């Protein structure tokens, strides 16, 4: 299964850890979208920055 992850909020003023998590997901700019294969690691990253991203099933 795959999910589409879109960044919808800015990283300005966010902790460094959240910025690095967004970069690890392949995001970094608002409205940038990536498709990721679901794994426990990816789900954990999404959960940590869930307030900054929009997640949809593909």
PDB file of N, CA, C, O and CB in Angstrom:
ATOM      1  N   UNK A   1       0.846  -1.179   0.000  1.00  0.00           N
ATOM      2  CA  UNK A   1       0.000   0.000   0.000  1.00  0.00           C
ATOM      3  C   UNK A   1       0.889   1.238   0.000  1.00  0.00           C
ATOM      4  O   UNK A   1       1.975   1.236   0.579  1.00  0.00           O
ATOM      5  CB  UNK A   1      -0.961   0.000   1.221  1.00  0.00           C
ATOM      6  N   UNK A   2       0.418   2.287  -0.652  1.00  0.00           N
ATOM      7  CA  UNK A   2       1.163   3.538  -0.713  1.00  0.00           C
ATOM      8  C   UNK A   2       0.297   4.668  -0.174  1.00  0.00           C
ATOM      9  O   UNK A   2      -0.932   4.595  -0.180  1.00  0.00           O
ATOM     10  CB  UNK A   2       1.620   3.842  -2.162  1.00  0.00           C
ATOM     11  N   UNK A   3       0.977   5.719   0.296  1.00  0.00           N
ATOM     12  CA  UNK A   3       0.279   6.916   0.752  1.00  0.00           C
ATOM     13  C   UNK A   3       0.896   8.133   0.072  1.00  0.00           C
ATOM     14  O   UNK A   3       2.089   8.163  -0.227  1.00  0.00           O
ATOM     15  CB  UNK A   3       0.346   7.051   2.303  1.00  0.00           C
ATOM     16  N   UNK A   4       0.058   9.129  -0.161  1.00  0.00           N
ATOM     17  CA  UNK A   4       0.504  10.400  -0.728  1.00  0.00           C
ATOM     18  C   UNK A   4       0.575  11.393   0.428  1.00  0.00           C
ATOM     19  O   UNK A   4      -0.417  11.628   1.118  1.00  0.00           O
ATOM     20  CB  UNK A   4      -0.464  10.909  -1.882  1.00  0.00           C
ATOM     21  N   UNK A   5       1.756  11.971   0.630  1.00  0.00           N
ATOM     22  CA  UNK A   5       1.986  12.894   1.737  1.00  0.00           C
ATOM     23  C   UNK A   5       2.245  14.277   1.152  1.00  0.00           C
ATOM     24  O   UNK A   5       3.151  14.444   0.336  1.00  0.00           O
ATOM     25  CB  UNK A   5       3.183  12.426   2.635  1.00  0.00           C
ATOM     26  N   UNK A   6       1.458  15.267   1.564  1.00  0.00           N
ATOM     27  CA  UNK A   6       1.586  16.634   1.080  1.00  0.00           C
ATOM     28  C   UNK A   6       1.834  17.565   2.253  1.00  0.00           C
ATOM     29  O   UNK A   6       1.092  17.541   3.235  1.00  0.00           O
ATOM     30  CB  UNK A   6       0.328  17.064   0.300  1.00  0.00           C
ATOM     31  N   UNK A   7       2.880  18.392   2.157  1.00  0.00           N
ATOM     32  CA  UNK A   7       3.150  19.367   3.211  1.00  0.00           C
ATOM     33  C   UNK A   7       2.185  20.526   3.046  1.00  0.00           C
ATOM     34  O   UNK A   7       2.095  21.108   1.965  1.00  0.00           O
ATOM     35  CB  UNK A   7       4.630  19.861   3.170  1.00  0.00           C
ATOM     36  N   UNK A   8       1.457  20.870   4.113  1.00  0.00           N
ATOM     37  CA  UNK A   8       0.459  21.932   4.036  1.00  0.00           C
ATOM     38  C   UNK A   8       0.742  23.086   4.996  1.00  0.00           C
ATOM     39  O   UNK A   8       0.068  24.115   4.937  1.00  0.00           O
ATOM     40  CB  UNK A   8      -0.906  21.366   4.320  1.00  0.00           C
ATOM     41  N   UNK A   9       1.733  22.927   5.880  1.00  0.00           N
ATOM     42  CA  UNK A   9       2.069  24.000   6.815  1.00  0.00           C
ATOM     43  C   UNK A   9       3.558  24.292   6.756  1.00  0.00           C
ATOM     44  O   UNK A   9       4.358  23.437   6.375  1.00  0.00           O
ATOM     45  CB  UNK A   9       1.652  23.628   8.252  1.00  0.00           C
ATOM     46  N   UNK A  10       3.919  25.507   7.136  1.00  0.00           N
ATOM     47  CA  UNK A  10       5.303  25.965   7.082  1.00  0.00           C
ATOM     48  C   UNK A  10       6.144  25.362   8.203  1.00  0.00           C
ATOM     49  O   UNK A  10       5.622  24.956   9.242  1.00  0.00           O
ATOM     50  CB  UNK A  10       5.355  27.482   7.157  1.00  0.00           C
ATOM     51  N   UNK A  11       7.459  25.310   7.971  1.00  0.00           N
ATOM     52  CA  UNK A  11       8.404  24.830   8.980  1.00  0.00           C
ATOM     53  C   UNK A  11       8.971  25.966   9.821  1.00  0.00           C
ATOM     54  O   UNK A  11       9.751  25.718  10.740  1.00  0.00           O
ATOM     55  CB  UNK A  11       9.539  24.071   8.314  1.00  0.00           C
ATOM     56  N   UNK A  12       8.599  27.196   9.528  1.00  0.00           N
ATOM     57  CA  UNK A  12       9.136  28.340  10.265  1.00  0.00           C
ATOM     58  C   UNK A  12       8.733  28.228  11.733  1.00  0.00           C
ATOM     59  O   UNK A  12       7.557  28.062  12.059  1.00  0.00           O
ATOM     60  CB  UNK A  12       8.634  29.682   9.657  1.00  0.00           C
ATOM     61  N   UNK A  13       9.721  28.321  12.601  1.00  0.00           N
ATOM     62  CA  UNK A  13       9.469  28.266  14.039  1.00  0.00           C
ATOM     63  C   UNK A  13       9.292  26.870  14.597  1.00  0.00           C
ATOM     64  O   UNK A  13       8.984  26.713  15.778  1.00  0.00           O
ATOM     65  CB  UNK A  13       8.271  29.056  14.355  1.00  0.00           C
ATOM     66  N   UNK A  14       9.480  25.848  13.766  1.00  0.00           N
ATOM     67  CA  UNK A  14       9.329  24.459  14.226  1.00  0.00           C
ATOM     68  C   UNK A  14      10.651  23.946  14.781  1.00  0.00           C
ATOM     69  O   UNK A  14      11.716  24.424  14.391  1.00  0.00           O
ATOM     70  CB  UNK A  14       8.841  23.544  13.072  1.00  0.00           C
ATOM     71  N   UNK A  15      10.589  22.973  15.691  1.00  0.00           N
ATOM     72  CA  UNK A  15      11.828  22.392  16.224  1.00  0.00           C
ATOM     73  C   UNK A  15      12.658  21.731  15.121  1.00  0.00           C
ATOM     74  O   UNK A  15      12.115  21.257  14.122  1.00  0.00           O
ATOM     75  CB  UNK A  15      11.504  21.366  17.321  1.00  0.00           C
ATOM     76  N   UNK A  16      13.976  21.706  15.314  1.00  0.00           N
ATOM     77  CA  UNK A  16      14.893  21.137  14.332  1.00  0.00           C
ATOM     78  C   UNK A  16      14.535  19.688  14.014  1.00  0.00           C
ATOM     79  O   UNK A  16      14.668  19.252  12.871  1.00  0.00           O
ATOM     80  CB  UNK A  16      16.332  21.221  14.839  1.00  0.00           C
ATOM     81  N   UNK A  17      14.086  18.954  15.006  1.00  0.00           N
ATOM     82  CA  UNK A  17      13.730  17.549  14.802  1.00  0.00           C
ATOM     83  C   UNK A  17      12.598  17.397  13.786  1.00  0.00           C
ATOM     84  O   UNK A  17      12.629  16.495  12.948  1.00  0.00           O
ATOM     85  CB  UNK A  17      13.325  16.908  16.132  1.00  0.00           C
ATOM     86  N   UNK A  18      11.597  18.283  13.861  1.00  0.00           N
ATOM     87  CA  UNK A  18      10.491  18.224  12.899  1.00  0.00           C
ATOM     88  C   UNK A  18      10.963  18.616  11.504  1.00  0.00           C
ATOM     89  O   UNK A  18      10.512  18.038  10.515  1.00  0.00           O
ATOM     90  CB  UNK A  18       9.340  19.142  13.343  1.00  0.00           C
ATOM     91  N   UNK A  19      11.864  19.587  11.412  1.00  0.00           N
ATOM     92  CA  UNK A  19      12.401  19.991  10.112  1.00  0.00           C
ATOM     93  C   UNK A  19      13.148  18.832   9.466  1.00  0.00           C
ATOM     94  O   UNK A  19      13.013  18.601   8.264  1.00  0.00           O
ATOM     95  CB  UNK A  19      13.332  21.209  10.262  1.00  0.00           C
ATOM     96  N   UNK A  20      13.938  18.100  10.255  1.00  0.00           N
ATOM     97  CA  UNK A  20      14.692  16.974   9.718  1.00  0.00           C
ATOM     98  C   UNK A  20      13.762  15.838   9.307  1.00  0.00           C
ATOM     99  O   UNK A  20      14.032  15.142   8.328  1.00  0.00           O
ATOM    100  CB  UNK A  20      15.710  16.476  10.744  1.00  0.00           C
ATOM    101  N   UNK A  21      12.674  15.645  10.041  1.00  0.00           N
ATOM    102  CA  UNK A  21      11.710  14.599   9.690  1.00  0.00           C
ATOM    103  C   UNK A  21      11.038  14.924   8.362  1.00  0.00           C
ATOM    104  O   UNK A  21      10.868  14.040   7.521  1.00  0.00           O
ATOM    105  CB  UNK A  21      10.650  14.437  10.802  1.00  0.00           C
ATOM    106  N   UNK A  22      10.655  16.181   8.166  1.00  0.00           N
ATOM    107  CA  UNK A  22      10.057  16.611   6.898  1.00  0.00           C
ATOM    108  C   UNK A  22      11.041  16.389   5.751  1.00  0.00           C
ATOM    109  O   UNK A  22      10.650  15.917   4.684  1.00  0.00           O
ATOM    110  CB  UNK A  22       9.636  18.102   6.968  1.00  0.00           C
ATOM    111  N   UNK A  23      12.316  16.726   5.962  1.00  0.00           N
ATOM    112  CA  UNK A  23      13.328  16.509   4.926  1.00  0.00           C
ATOM    113  C   UNK A  23      13.484  15.025   4.619  1.00  0.00           C
ATOM    114  O   UNK A  23      13.631  14.645   3.457  1.00  0.00           O
ATOM    115  CB  UNK A  23      14.675  17.100   5.359  1.00  0.00           C
ATOM    116  N   UNK A  24      13.453  14.189   5.645  1.00  0.00           N
ATOM    117  CA  UNK A  24      13.604  12.744   5.454  1.00  0.00           C
ATOM    118  C   UNK A  24      12.447  12.173   4.642  1.00  0.00           C
ATOM    119  O   UNK A  24      12.612  11.182   3.931  1.00  0.00           O
ATOM    120  CB  UNK A  24      13.696  12.033   6.809  1.00  0.00           C
ATOM    121  N   UNK A  25      11.284  12.796   4.749  1.00  0.00           N
ATOM    122  CA  UNK A  25      10.126  12.353   3.958  1.00  0.00           C
ATOM    123  C   UNK A  25      10.210  12.842   2.516  1.00  0.00           C
ATOM    124  O   UNK A  25       9.433  12.400   1.670  1.00  0.00           O
ATOM    125  CB  UNK A  25       8.825  12.849   4.597  1.00  0.00           C
ATOM    126  N   UNK A  26      11.143  13.749   2.223  1.00  0.00           N
ATOM    127  CA  UNK A  26      11.290  14.262   0.863  1.00  0.00           C
ATOM    128  C   UNK A  26      10.488  15.518   0.618  1.00  0.00           C
ATOM    129  O   UNK A  26      10.256  15.898  -0.529  1.00  0.00           O
ATOM    130  CB  UNK A  26      10.884  13.218  -0.125  1.00  0.00           C
ATOM    131  N   UNK A  27      10.064  16.166   1.688  1.00  0.00           N
ATOM    132  CA  UNK A  27       9.291  17.400   1.569  1.00  0.00           C
ATOM    133  C   UNK A  27      10.191  18.582   1.895  1.00  0.00           C
ATOM    134  O   UNK A  27      11.413  18.436   1.904  1.00  0.00           O
ATOM    135  CB  UNK A  27       8.048  17.378   2.504  1.00  0.00           C
ATOM    136  N   UNK A  28       9.616  19.746   2.162  1.00  0.00           N
ATOM    137  CA  UNK A  28      10.425  20.908   2.515  1.00  0.00           C
ATOM    138  C   UNK A  28       9.795  22.220   2.088  1.00  0.00           C
ATOM    139  O   UNK A  28      10.153  23.284   2.593  1.00  0.00           O
ATOM    140  CB  UNK A  28      11.784  20.786   1.903  1.00  0.00           C
ATOM    141  N   UNK A  29       8.857  22.142   1.154  1.00  0.00           N
ATOM    142  CA  UNK A  29       8.137  23.343   0.726  1.00  0.00           C
ATOM    143  C   UNK A  29       6.639  23.048   0.788  1.00  0.00           C
ATOM    144  O   UNK A  29       6.208  21.911   0.597  1.00  0.00           O
ATOM    145  CB  UNK A  29       8.569  23.785  -0.722  1.00  0.00           C
ATOM    146  N   UNK A  30       5.873  24.072   1.051  1.00  0.00           N
ATOM    147  CA  UNK A  30       4.423  23.917   1.132  1.00  0.00           C
ATOM    148  C   UNK A  30       3.886  23.451  -0.222  1.00  0.00           C
ATOM    149  O   UNK A  30       4.327  23.919  -1.272  1.00  0.00           O
ATOM    150  CB  UNK A  30       3.746  25.250   1.564  1.00  0.00           C
ATOM    151  N   UNK A  31       2.941  22.536  -0.182  1.00  0.00           N
ATOM    152  CA  UNK A  31       2.275  21.926  -1.342  1.00  0.00           C
ATOM    153  C   UNK A  31       3.154  20.943  -2.105  1.00  0.00           C
ATOM    154  O   UNK A  31       2.754  20.478  -3.172  1.00  0.00           O
ATOM    155  CB  UNK A  31       1.815  23.000  -2.282  1.00  0.00           C
ATOM    156  N   UNK A  32       4.337  20.612  -1.594  1.00  0.00           N
ATOM    157  CA  UNK A  32       5.144  19.561  -2.216  1.00  0.00           C
ATOM    158  C   UNK A  32       4.558  18.217  -1.792  1.00  0.00           C
ATOM    159  O   UNK A  32       4.191  18.027  -0.633  1.00  0.00           O
ATOM    160  CB  UNK A  32       6.666  19.678  -1.808  1.00  0.00           C
ATOM    161  N   UNK A  33       4.475  17.284  -2.748  1.00  0.00           N
ATOM    162  CA  UNK A  33       3.850  15.984  -2.511  1.00  0.00           C
ATOM    163  C   UNK A  33       4.806  14.863  -2.861  1.00  0.00           C
ATOM    164  O   UNK A  33       5.531  14.939  -3.854  1.00  0.00           O
ATOM    165  CB  UNK A  33       2.556  15.848  -3.319  1.00  0.00           C
ATOM    166  N   UNK A  34       4.806  13.814  -2.037  1.00  0.00           N
ATOM    167  CA  UNK A  34       5.577  12.607  -2.324  1.00  0.00           C
ATOM    168  C   UNK A  34       4.680  11.395  -2.097  1.00  0.00           C
ATOM    169  O   UNK A  34       3.753  11.439  -1.289  1.00  0.00           O
ATOM    170  CB  UNK A  34       6.861  12.529  -1.433  1.00  0.00           C
ATOM    171  N   UNK A  35       4.966  10.310  -2.822  1.00  0.00           N
ATOM    172  CA  UNK A  35       4.255   9.048  -2.624  1.00  0.00           C
ATOM    173  C   UNK A  35       5.223   8.092  -1.956  1.00  0.00           C
ATOM    174  O   UNK A  35       6.320   7.859  -2.463  1.00  0.00           O
ATOM    175  CB  UNK A  35       3.709   8.460  -3.981  1.00  0.00           C
ATOM    176  N   UNK A  36       4.824   7.538  -0.823  1.00  0.00           N
ATOM    177  CA  UNK A  36       5.689   6.657  -0.041  1.00  0.00           C
ATOM    178  C   UNK A  36       5.022   5.300   0.149  1.00  0.00           C
ATOM    179  O   UNK A  36       3.805   5.198   0.303  1.00  0.00           O
ATOM    180  CB  UNK A  36       6.022   7.290   1.326  1.00  0.00           C
ATOM    181  N   UNK A  37       5.855   4.263   0.135  1.00  0.00           N
ATOM    182  CA  UNK A  37       5.397   2.920   0.491  1.00  0.00           C
ATOM    183  C   UNK A  37       5.188   2.893   2.005  1.00  0.00           C
ATOM    184  O   UNK A  37       6.011   3.415   2.757  1.00  0.00           O
ATOM    185  CB  UNK A  37       6.429   1.811   0.031  1.00  0.00           C
ATOM    186  N   UNK A  38       4.097   2.291   2.447  1.00  0.00           N
ATOM    187  CA  UNK A  38       3.799   2.241   3.879  1.00  0.00           C
ATOM    188  C   UNK A  38       4.738   1.261   4.569  1.00  0.00           C
ATOM    189  O   UNK A  38       4.878   0.111   4.151  1.00  0.00           O
ATOM    190  CB  UNK A  38       2.324   1.840   4.123  1.00  0.00           C
ATOM    191  N   UNK A  39       5.381   1.740   5.639  1.00  0.00           N
ATOM    192  CA  UNK A  39       6.206   0.901   6.496  1.00  0.00           C
ATOM    193  C   UNK A  39       6.098   1.481   7.907  1.00  0.00           C
ATOM    194  O   UNK A  39       5.670   2.624   8.070  1.00  0.00           O
ATOM    195  CB  UNK A  39       7.713   0.841   5.993  1.00  0.00           C
ATOM    196  N   UNK A  40       6.476   0.721   8.912  1.00  0.00           N
ATOM    197  CA  UNK A  40       6.413   1.269  10.280  1.00  0.00           C
ATOM    198  C   UNK A  40       7.246   2.545  10.429  1.00  0.00           C
ATOM    199  O   UNK A  40       6.858   3.458  11.158  1.00  0.00           O
ATOM    200  CB  UNK A  40       6.897   0.221  11.289  1.00  0.00           C
ATOM    201  N   UNK A  41       8.396   2.611   9.737  1.00  0.00           N
ATOM    202  CA  UNK A  41       9.253   3.787   9.839  1.00  0.00           C
ATOM    203  C   UNK A  41       8.586   5.018   9.237  1.00  0.00           C
ATOM    204  O   UNK A  41       8.610   6.099   9.826  1.00  0.00           O
ATOM    205  CB  UNK A  41      10.588   3.529   9.151  1.00  0.00           C
ATOM    206  N   UNK A  42       7.993   4.847   8.063  1.00  0.00           N
ATOM    207  CA  UNK A  42       7.330   5.975   7.393  1.00  0.00           C
ATOM    208  C   UNK A  42       6.112   6.416   8.198  1.00  0.00           C
ATOM    209  O   UNK A  42       5.885   7.616   8.351  1.00  0.00           O
ATOM    210  CB  UNK A  42       6.910   5.590   5.946  1.00  0.00           C
ATOM    211  N   UNK A  43       5.330   5.480   8.714  1.00  0.00           N
ATOM    212  CA  UNK A  43       4.157   5.839   9.517  1.00  0.00           C
ATOM    213  C   UNK A  43       4.568   6.602  10.769  1.00  0.00           C
ATOM    214  O   UNK A  43       3.867   7.523  11.187  1.00  0.00           O
ATOM    215  CB  UNK A  43       3.363   4.584   9.904  1.00  0.00           C
ATOM    216  N   UNK A  44       5.692   6.232  11.372  1.00  0.00           N
ATOM    217  CA  UNK A  44       6.184   6.935  12.551  1.00  0.00           C
ATOM    218  C   UNK A  44       6.581   8.363  12.226  1.00  0.00           C
ATOM    219  O   UNK A  44       6.294   9.283  12.992  1.00  0.00           O
ATOM    220  CB  UNK A  44       7.364   6.197  13.150  1.00  0.00           C
ATOM    221  N   UNK A  45       7.249   8.553  11.077  1.00  0.00           N
ATOM    222  CA  UNK A  45       7.638   9.906  10.670  1.00  0.00           C
ATOM    223  C   UNK A  45       6.404  10.758  10.400  1.00  0.00           C
ATOM    224  O   UNK A  45       6.340  11.918  10.806  1.00  0.00           O
ATOM    225  CB  UNK A  45       8.537   9.861   9.419  1.00  0.00           C
ATOM    226  N   UNK A  46       5.422  10.174   9.711  1.00  0.00           N
ATOM    227  CA  UNK A  46       4.192  10.908   9.415  1.00  0.00           C
ATOM    228  C   UNK A  46       3.485  11.297  10.709  1.00  0.00           C
ATOM    229  O   UNK A  46       2.970  12.409  10.825  1.00  0.00           O
ATOM    230  CB  UNK A  46       3.256  10.065   8.525  1.00  0.00           C
ATOM    231  N   UNK A  47       3.459  10.393  11.675  1.00  0.00           N
ATOM    232  CA  UNK A  47       2.790  10.663  12.953  1.00  0.00           C
ATOM    233  C   UNK A  47       3.459  11.831  13.678  1.00  0.00           C
ATOM    234  O   UNK A  47       2.776  12.642  14.304  1.00  0.00           O
ATOM    235  CB  UNK A  47       2.805   9.405  13.847  1.00  0.00           C
ATOM    236  N   UNK A  48       4.788  11.922  13.600  1.00  0.00           N
ATOM    237  CA  UNK A  48       5.529  12.983  14.301  1.00  0.00           C
ATOM    238  C   UNK A  48       5.265  14.367  13.704  1.00  0.00           C
ATOM    239  O   UNK A  48       5.369  15.370  14.410  1.00  0.00           O
ATOM    240  CB  UNK A  48       7.027  12.688  14.263  1.00  0.00           C
ATOM    241  N   UNK A  49       4.927  14.434  12.421  1.00  0.00           N
ATOM    242  CA  UNK A  49       4.690  15.734  11.777  1.00  0.00           C
ATOM    243  C   UNK A  49       3.269  15.805  11.209  1.00  0.00           C
ATOM    244  O   UNK A  49       3.023  16.523  10.239  1.00  0.00           O
ATOM    245  CB  UNK A  49       5.727  15.980  10.650  1.00  0.00           C
ATOM    246  N   UNK A  50       2.342  15.070  11.806  1.00  0.00           N
ATOM    247  CA  UNK A  50       0.982  14.991  11.279  1.00  0.00           C
ATOM    248  C   UNK A  50       0.289  16.352  11.226  1.00  0.00           C
ATOM    249  O   UNK A  50      -0.612  16.556  10.412  1.00  0.00           O
ATOM    250  CB  UNK A  50       0.164  14.039  12.117  1.00  0.00           C
ATOM    251  N   UNK A  51       0.701  17.283  12.088  1.00  0.00           N
ATOM    252  CA  UNK A  51       0.095  18.618  12.109  1.00  0.00           C
ATOM    253  C   UNK A  51       0.605  19.499  10.966  1.00  0.00           C
ATOM    254  O   UNK A  51       0.100  20.601  10.752  1.00  0.00           O
ATOM    255  CB  UNK A  51       0.373  19.297  13.446  1.00  0.00           C
ATOM    256  N   UNK A  52       1.625  19.001  10.225  1.00  0.00           N
ATOM    257  CA  UNK A  52       2.185  19.779   9.114  1.00  0.00           C
ATOM    258  C   UNK A  52       1.844  19.203   7.753  1.00  0.00           C
ATOM    259  O   UNK A  52       2.056  19.862   6.735  1.00  0.00           O
ATOM    260  CB  UNK A  52       3.677  19.866   9.253  1.00  0.00           C
ATOM    261  N   UNK A  53       1.315  17.976   7.714  1.00  0.00           N
ATOM    262  CA  UNK A  53       1.104  17.293   6.434  1.00  0.00           C
ATOM    263  C   UNK A  53      -0.335  16.803   6.289  1.00  0.00           C
ATOM    264  O   UNK A  53      -1.084  16.686   7.259  1.00  0.00           O
ATOM    265  CB  UNK A  53       2.071  16.116   6.298  1.00  0.00           C
ATOM    266  N   UNK A  54      -0.687  16.520   5.032  1.00  0.00           N
ATOM    267  CA  UNK A  54      -1.965  15.910   4.687  1.00  0.00           C
ATOM    268  C   UNK A  54      -1.638  14.542   4.073  1.00  0.00           C
ATOM    269  O   UNK A  54      -0.793  14.450   3.183  1.00  0.00           O
ATOM    270  CB  UNK A  54      -2.812  16.827   3.689  1.00  0.00           C
ATOM    271  N   UNK A  55      -2.301  13.489   4.544  1.00  0.00           N
ATOM    272  CA  UNK A  55      -1.999  12.127   4.089  1.00  0.00           C
ATOM    273  C   UNK A  55      -3.231  11.544   3.425  1.00  0.00           C
ATOM    274  O   UNK A  55      -4.337  11.612   3.961  1.00  0.00           O
ATOM    275  CB  UNK A  55      -1.534  11.225   5.271  1.00  0.00           C
ATOM    276  N   UNK A  56      -3.018  10.958   2.225  1.00  0.00           N
ATOM    277  CA  UNK A  56      -4.099  10.309   1.476  1.00  0.00           C
ATOM    278  C   UNK A  56      -3.616   8.939   1.002  1.00  0.00           C
ATOM    279  O   UNK A  56      -2.444   8.772   0.668  1.00  0.00           O
ATOM    280  CB  UNK A  56      -4.555  11.190   0.263  1.00  0.00           C
ATOM    281  N   UNK A  57      -4.521   7.963   0.973  1.00  0.00           N
ATOM    282  CA  UNK A  57      -4.171   6.657   0.403  1.00  0.00           C
ATOM    283  C   UNK A  57      -4.149   6.755  -1.110  1.00  0.00           C
ATOM    284  O   UNK A  57      -4.926   7.494  -1.714  1.00  0.00           O
ATOM    285  CB  UNK A  57      -5.168   5.562   0.860  1.00  0.00           C
ATOM    286  N   UNK A  58      -3.231   5.985  -1.720  1.00  0.00           N
ATOM    287  CA  UNK A  58      -3.144   5.965  -3.188  1.00  0.00           C
ATOM    288  C   UNK A  58      -3.654   4.639  -3.676  1.00  0.00           C
ATOM    289  O   UNK A  58      -3.677   4.393  -4.882  1.00  0.00           O
ATOM    290  CB  UNK A  58      -1.691   6.209  -3.685  1.00  0.00           C
TER     291      UNK A  58
END
